[in-house]
Amino acid sequence: MEDIMKDLLAASKKADAKLHKYAGILSDKDADPVHWIDTGSYALNRVISSSIKGGVPEGSVIALAGDAQTGKSFLANRIIANAQHEHDYICVHYDTEGALSRKFATNLGVDPSKLLHINVDTAQEVRNHCVNTLEPMIEKYPKQKFMIVLDSVGNISSEKERSDLKSGKTNSDMGERSKQIKSMLKELTKFCTKNKLIFVFTNHTYKDIASAPNPAYAKTVQSSGKQASYMPHVVLMLSKKDDKDDTSKEVKGDIITVNCEKNRYCKSKRKVQIYISYTTGPNRFYGLLSDMVEAKLIEKVNEKNYIIPWMSDSKGNPKKVHINQLYKKENRDIIFNDDIMTELDEFCKKHYAYATITKSDSDLDLEIEEISEQIDEENE
């Protein structure tokens, strides 16, 4: 069998020189990501990779989708900053909104000297730059790591829109924009995975009224066609509660709900809440409480209070801590200490990783029950 596999590999490479770089027997290839880029939030790392110490894997395509002011650009820039500082990445940033400033990026930790910023209008401009300019650079500097950020897909125009605008025409786009975005995402996904580039794009969302009889239950979907959901390895849908009318208090940040709609690295359909500061980006520890409770590391008393077994009150009993006190520095370093974070990480890896293909009859019976319950809920 081994000789046959070697002959098959050699014949494949000989038949097509382009395959030589990418072909290999899977057992010999480094199929798993070598680098994981921290998002700045342990909870978000876990949602993407099943590990709080993981994050965005090399060679992956990540979609950050949501309404305005849901932290898409904040998160994208924190990923850029961590990729630069942890693994010396160079970033190519395609900007369709003209929104990225040097000050904004620098405040979030980005090194502007390692970021090529390009204002673009169309999908073709992004695709052509990757193929004609970036790919030769990858071949010239094979040891250098690159990443691509597109902010945002939702603001991309088609070539027809641009030409009609210049000529003063008001004709319909006739679906050209959707087709060109589909082509761009398809080509960039293949380009990035083959060359182990990270590709992060942001996108707008809207309520698909046709998805439910009652508009109140309409599904939130990405703009720019289904390809924006089909091609990424991970799709994160971001949302936040409506702003309160009370303007007497200064709002310093937002609690963002992240729904992992799709994931090829661990279990999907998971939600987590993260906190994004307007000045510093995501809070590292916010959003870990539910996992810590499920892992039986801490005990939940109610929505506002938690018992921390390794902290003692004045009577020597395990200390009850109010949620507002959990993230303060004097408590944070004790609650989220190295030993606890290691235990939590081991729990998350086992709990959120995809199951193995081998299952017992009892596991299969339980799975069937869960599927039946889900079908019943959807039919109610």
Buried (B, 14 or more C-beta within 10 A) or exposed (E): EEEEEEEEBEEEBEEEEEEEEEBBEEEEEEEEBEBBBBBBBBBBBBBBBBBBBBBBBBBBBBBBBBBEBBBBBBBBBBBBBBBBBEBEBBBBBBBBEEEBEEEEBEBBBBBBEBBBBEEBBBBBBBBBBBEEEBBEEBEEEEEEBBBBBBBBBBBBBBBBBBEBEEEEEEEEBEEBBBBBBBBBBBBBBEBBBEBBBBBBBBBBBEBEEEEEEEEEEBEBBBBBBEBBBEBBBBBBBBBBEEEEEEEEEEEEBBEBBBBBBBBEBBBBEBEBBBBBBBEBBBBBBBBBBEBBEEBEBBBBEEEEBBBBEEBEEEEEEBBBBEEEBBBEEEBBEBBBEEEBBEBBBEBBBEBBBEEEEEEEEEEEEEEEEEEEEEEEEEEE
